[in-house]
Amino acid sequence: MGMSAQDYASLFRQQLVHIPKMHENDRIRWFQQGLTPQLRTECIVDQSGSDFTSLDNLIKFAVGQEKRKDVMQQNNLRFPPRSNNTQVVDEDSHNFKKQKTGDSGSSQQPSAAPRAGTPAGGRGSIRGGSSGRGRAGNCHVL
């Protein structure tokens, strides 16, 4: 894994000591070029959509973006995505059943009747999933 934005900023500033007359816009451009591709893309402009005018502001922003990304990744690891949980509506019995995606339905729990507008003809509807559309056998994803 590469170095963190904070470590890169420290190294970059150490190198700038040897080039004291470098213009601020050049410092900004060269700092951006040394960022990881994803972070470079996120650091093209500041939060207001304006170009960075200060290397210090760019560094603060880059370090903050990296921290936000790390926190989001940690949260995704702790909390599984919601798309793994679905609700199946069995229209013949008008019961909801919770099941994991790919589960055969062995952990079905009855609940309330289906909403109006669900498909007729004895078909079940699956509520949930990541795309919210499509078909799976005799079930509709809503």
N, C-alpha and C positions, 0 to 999 in steps of 0.2 A: 504494500500500500504506500502511496505517496505521502509527502509531508503535509501537515495541517496548514491551513491558511495563516494561522498565527506564526508558525515556524517559518513559513515562506516569507511572510512580511518582515520578520526579524532578519533573516538572511538578506533580503532585498535591501533593507535599510543599511545594513553593514556595507553592502556594495556601493550604495549611493554616497557614502563618505568619500569614495575615490573619484566621484564625479559631481563635485559641488555645484557646478554651473548648469546642470541639466535642467531644462525647462520643466515646469510642473506638468504640462500636458504630455510631455515625453515620458515622465516618470509614471504617470497614470497608464499610458498605453503599454509601456514595458511591463508594469506590474500585472496588468490584465492578461498579457500574453503568457505569463508564467503560471497562471491559474490552471486548474484542471479544466477540461473542456466544458463540463456541466457548470462549474462555478463561474467560468469565464462568461458563459451565456447569461447567467443570472446577474452578472455584475457589469453589463453593458451600460446600463443607466441606473440612476438612484431610484428610490421609491416614488418620487414624484414624476419620473419619466425623463428627467434631465440628465445630460452628460455630467460626469463627475468633474469637479473643478479643483478638488483637493485630494492628494494622495492619502492623507489621513482619513478623510471621509470614506474613500474607496476601501481602505484596509478595514475600517470598522464595519462597513457593510458586508465585505467578503467574509470576515470572521463570523459575523452575525448570521449570514446565510448558511454557512457551514454548520453552525450550532443548531439552527432551526432544522436543517436537513437531518442531523444526527438525532435530534429529539423525535422527529417524525418517524425515523426508522426504528428507534427504540420502542415507540408506542405501537407501531405496526407489529412488532415482534411479540409484544405483551398481549395485544388484543387482536384475535383473529379477524379477518375481514368479514363483514356482515353477509357477503354473498354466499358463504357456506351454509347459512341457515335459510330454509325456505318454508313456506306454508303450503300445504297441499289441500285443495278443496275437493272433497268427494261429493259431487253433486247428487249422486243417488241418495246418500244419507244426509247431505247438507251439513257435514262436519268438517272442521279444519283439522289437519294433522301436521304436526311439526316433524321435520326430518332433516337430516344432513344431506347435502348434495351428494348423489351417488349412493345413498342409503336405500335399502329395499323397503323402507317404511315400517320397520319392526318396532320403532319407538313412537308410534302414532298416539297422539293425545287429542280426543275430541274437544271441540270448542264451540264457537258460535256458527250460525248459518252463513253461507256465502253472501257476498254483496250482490246487489241487483246488477244485471248486465253481464253475468258470467255465462259462458257457453252452455247451451242446452243439449239435450240428447244423451244424458248419462255420462258426460265427460267430466273429468276433474280438471281443476285449474291450479297451476303452481304460481304462487305469489312470492316474489323475491328474485334472487339471482342477480348477476352483475349487469346483464344487458336489458332485462325487463321485457324482452320480446322473444318469440320463437316457439317451437313445438317440441314436445318430447313424448312420443307415443300418443296416447289419448289424453294428454294433459296440455294445457296452454300456459305459457309463461306470460304473466301480466306485469 
